[in-house]
């Protein structure tokens, strides 16, 4: 078998495996997910971000004002906009925390669209909305995040089955929380957090469904070792798989691995 044939067979098997995994991953254990959020809640006030994230002063100030965990706000922002203040979704959500215009924005007292594009104003609004939802759901982070994405009118305060998409969103933010807390690698004890902007990314592939992106990353990650693969929701609702790297050496090694796999 030629190298090209081997590569094509590998890519085909990888995509088939991702498709099979996606069918099982689509059914998230909501109870286990809620339990993980409860575990985080117990120590959330003591958590610290592993990296120096963009607009850090905005997140620190909003977290202190609303008494919500800074790491939670960072996780939502990474998942919603990847810290791009000009981000806009097809649903008309804007800014770092993707505040819906005009409904949610005006509910939060923001009457000008331009306010949503100001980073600290947007983060403060998102923090205030999360605090409101946490109060509504009696501190239940899982339900509060589901409502942040789906709207509180669609998420019961207690009991009932949450929409699959709302459960998925809660798990999506939990994955970004893991990155906020851990970064892409362990940093030496006592060293200063590295700037988030120092970690570049290389586009790998795009999927229409989040479960396929997640399964694809899970299939490839063991081959990449300490080079982290990640995936993000796009404003157009597609999902991009990317390779994160912090040096030219990592980029070269990652590109070689991708080339060997036919990408």
C-alpha positions, 0 to 999 in steps of 0.5 A: 500500500502506498503512503498516499493510500495509507494516509487516506485510509487513516483519515477515513478511519479517523472520520468514521471513528469520530462519527461513531463517537459523536453519536455517543457523545451527543448524549451527555450525562446531565447529572454528572455534569451538574455534579462537576459544576457543584464541585467547582462551586465549592472552591470557585472563590479560590480558583485563579486563571492559569494564563494572563487573559486579555482584558484581565482588568475587566474580568477582575473588576466585574467578578468583584462587583458581582461576586461571581468567580473570575474564572467562570467569566473567563470561561464563558468569554473564551467559549463565546467569543475567544476574547474578541470584543467585536464578535457578533453571532448570527443570533445578533449577540455581541462582544466578549460575553455575547450579549443578545441585542436588543433583548438581553442588552436592554434588560441589562440597561444597555440601550446603545449597541455601541456599549456592547462593543466596549470590553469592560461594559460587555463583561460587566453586563455578562457578569451581572446577567450571570449573577441574576441567573445564579440567584434565579437558579439558587446557585445552580451553575449548570442551570444558570449557564443553560439559561445564559444560552437558552434563555431563562424562560426555557429552563425550569428553576428545578426539576424537568429535563433541560433541552439537549442544546442547553446541556451541551452548552453547559458542558462546552463552558466546563471544557473552557473552564478547564483551559482557564484553570489549567492552560495548555500545559502545567507551568513551573511552580512560582512562575508568572502566568504566560499571556494568552496571546502568546499561544497561537493557533493553526486551523485544522478542520471545520465541522458543522456539528459540535459533537463531531469536532469534540470526537475528532479532537479526542481521537487525535489528541493522544498522538499530539502529546503536550501539543493541545488540540482545541475546538471553538464555536464560530459566529456562523455556528460552525465549529473549528478544530485548531492546534495550539502552539507557543513556539516555532518548534511546537508549530513545526512538530505539530505541522509534521504530525498533521502532515503525517496524518494527511492534513 
